[in-house]
Amino acid sequence: MKVIELQRVGQPLSTCLEQAQKEKVLITRNGAPTALITGVVGYDLEDIINANSPTFWEMIEERRKQATINRAELERRLRDAG
């Protein structure tokens, strides 16, 4: 992770964005973390939105608590429904 003090960010934003595709870039202000730039090239917009959505992760946690069935049971249910 690259750490850059905000006052020392003399480089253009585009340079920080290019760097963020290789490693995370942490911007600090007076030594305290202020922002984290993470490259997202290659990801779909929906994936990025969901990965950063508390509502999405709450839904995932709720689904993980639900009972599951094995593949044989799934196939049986599908066969019976057809």
Secondary structure as UniProt FT lines:
FT   STRAND          2..5
FT   HELIX           6..8
FT   HELIX           13..20
FT   TURN            21..22
FT   STRAND          25..29
FT   TURN            30..31
FT   STRAND          32..37
FT   TURN            41..42
FT   HELIX           45..51
FT   HELIX           54..65
FT   HELIX           71..81
//
